[in-house]
Amino acid sequence: MEQKGNKRKARWRPRAVKCLACGQDFIAETPFLRVCPLCKESEEWQSGDCDIALHPIAANDNDAF
């Protein structure tokens, strides 16, 4: 008979993640924080006219050509 292990939810610990807007590393305090504070302060982000993939890494194949 298979025993069910003690599955505890992993607790989030602040860690370095890449900002989805600029691509820079920053410390995320929660798992839902994916845009750095500097980008959130930008006029573009606050206007609501911000693309998530702004960093120089090609977002799709069309950007590579």
C-alpha positions as CSV (number, residue, x, y, z in Angstrom):
1,M,0.0,0.0,0.0
2,E,1.4,3.4,-1.0
3,Q,1.7,6.0,1.8
4,K,0.9,9.6,1.2
5,G,3.8,11.6,2.3
6,N,3.6,14.8,4.2
7,K,3.3,17.3,1.4
8,R,3.8,20.7,2.8
9,K,3.4,23.8,0.7
10,A,6.8,25.3,0.0
11,R,7.1,28.7,1.6
12,W,8.2,31.5,-0.6
13,R,11.5,33.0,0.4
14,P,12.6,36.3,-1.2
15,R,14.8,35.5,-4.1
16,A,16.3,37.1,-7.2
17,V,14.1,36.9,-10.3
18,K,14.2,38.6,-13.7
19,C,11.9,41.6,-14.3
20,L,9.4,40.8,-17.1
21,A,9.7,44.4,-18.3
22,C,13.4,45.2,-18.3
23,G,15.1,41.8,-17.8
24,Q,17.2,43.0,-14.8
25,D,17.4,40.8,-11.6
26,F,15.6,42.1,-8.5
27,I,14.6,40.6,-5.2
28,A,11.0,39.4,-5.3
29,E,9.3,39.4,-1.9
30,T,6.4,37.3,-3.1
31,P,5.9,34.7,-6.0
32,F,3.6,37.1,-7.7
33,L,6.0,40.0,-7.9
34,R,7.5,39.8,-11.5
35,V,8.0,43.5,-12.4
36,C,10.7,45.4,-10.6
37,P,9.9,48.6,-8.6
38,L,11.8,50.8,-11.1
39,C,9.7,49.6,-14.0
40,K,6.5,50.0,-12.0
41,E,7.5,53.7,-11.3
42,S,8.0,54.3,-15.0
43,E,5.5,56.6,-16.9
44,E,4.9,53.8,-19.5
45,W,4.0,51.2,-16.8
46,Q,1.7,53.6,-15.0
47,S,-0.1,54.7,-18.2
48,G,-1.0,51.0,-18.8
49,D,0.8,51.1,-22.2
50,C,3.7,48.8,-21.2
51,D,4.6,45.6,-23.0
52,I,5.7,42.9,-20.7
53,A,8.6,41.8,-23.0
54,L,10.4,45.1,-23.2
55,H,13.9,43.7,-22.4
56,P,16.2,43.1,-25.4
57,I,15.7,39.3,-25.5
58,A,13.6,38.6,-28.6
59,A,10.0,38.0,-27.5
60,N,9.1,36.0,-30.6
61,D,10.6,34.9,-33.9
62,N,9.6,38.1,-35.7
63,D,11.9,40.1,-33.5
64,A,15.0,38.1,-34.6
65,F,14.9,39.2,-38.2
